[in-house]
Amino acid sequence: MRPIRRVFVLCGIVATVCLCIASPRAGAAGLDGSTRMLCVLTSAVECDSRSGCQATTVEDMNMPQFFKIDIGKKKMTPVGVAEDVAAAWETRIKDSQRMDGKIFLQGIEIRGWSIVISEETGKLSLTASGDEEAFVLFGACIPQ
């Protein structure tokens, strides 16, 4: 295993442990969109109209695994990547709403995307779609 990959694997394990400890109390700790959130993507599925859907990894999709969501500033920013990569992946949030204990975010960045975050558990679902393709990613967030 390459050294850089080991670092990402270790960071993923540490983040997962932290999320397991923090997620039952996430709602009580302020996961309501009023503060920044630190999120991690843990699994992914990619689909296209010809071959259907298949499980993949966030790493194989060449996406940043960790990112911050700042609803007040209407942006999402990757964490733990080079500055030029972070600038390329920074995404504007076009719409945000809260309803029934969930935070809903939407935007457009090459593809249309939508995120739903449970205020109680911190669990995250992200969908993105474009021409004859769709992506579904799962993860979790904690307040920061």
N, C-alpha and C positions, 0 to 999 in steps of 0.2 A: 504494500500500500504506500502510495506516495506521501511524503511528509505533509503537504498541504491538505490532502484528503483526510489524513489522520486528524488534523486540527478541526476540520469541518465535522467529522464524525464525533470527536470529543465534545465540541460545542453543541452538537445536536443532542447528545446524551445529557449534558449538563442542563440544557434548556428544557428537555423533556422532564427531567427530575424536578426542576423548579416549577414547571407548569403543573405537574401532578400535585405538588404541595400547594401551590397557589390557587389552582382553578376552583376548588370547592368554595373558597372565600372570595372569588373574584368580584362578584356583585357587591358584597359588603365593602370591599376595598376600593370601590370607585370605578369599576369598569362600566361606565355609562357614557363614554365619549367626551366627557368634560376635561379629561387629561389625556396626554399622549399614551399610546399603547405600544408595547413591544410584542411582535407576533413572530411565530415560526411556522413554516409550512412543512408538514410531515409526510404527506403522501399525495399522489397525483394520478389522474387518469387522462389520457388524451384520445380524442375521437376524430375520425374523418368519415365523410360520406361513403367512401369506397370500402375501407377495411374495418369499419366499426370502431369499437373502443378497446383500449388495452391499458393495463396498469403500467406506470412508469415511475420515475423518481424526479424530484424537484431538481436534483443535480443533472440528470440526463436532459431535462428541459432547459438547462442553462439559465435557470432563474436563481436570484438570490434567495437563500433559505430564510434569513432573518430580515425583518423590516419594521419600521416605525410607522404608525398611523397617527396623524395629527389632524383631527377633524376641524379644530379651530382654524388652522392654517390651510385646510383643504388639500392636504398632500400626504402621499406615502413615499417613504425613502428607505432604500435598502441599507442594511447595517452590516459591517464587517467585510466590505468590498472596497476596492480602490476608488478614489475620488471620481475619476472619469467614468467608471462603471456606475457609481451611485448617481451621478448626474444623468446618465443615459436611462437609468431605470426609475428615476423619480417620476411619480405619477400624480396628476391632479385629480382630486375628488370632485366630481360635478354635482353630486347630490348626496345628502345624508339625512336619515330619518331614524327615529326610535319608535318602536311599537311592540307591545306584548313582550317586553323583556329582551328585545333584540335590537341590534344596531344594523341598519341597512346602508350600504355605501354603493355608489355607482359611478362609472366613468367611461371614458372612451380613450384608448391609447392603442392605435393600430386596430384593436378589436374592442368590442363592447365588453365590459366586465361588471360584475356585481359581487359584493361580499356581504355575508350575513355573520354577525358575531353574537353569541349568546352572552348577555350581561351576567347571567348567573354562573356559567361554567367557563366562559372565555373561549369555547370551541368556535372555530371559524370554518366557513365553507366559502370558496371562491370559485366563480364560474367566469369563463371568458369565451367568446365565440367570434368567428369571422367567416370568411367564405368557405363553406363546406367543412368547417373544423370547429371543435369545441374542446375546452379543457376544464377539468374539475380538480380543485386542489383542496386539501383539508389541513387544518392546523389548529393553533390556539394562540390566544393573546393574554397578556397581563397588563395591568395599568403601570405606567412608569412615572 
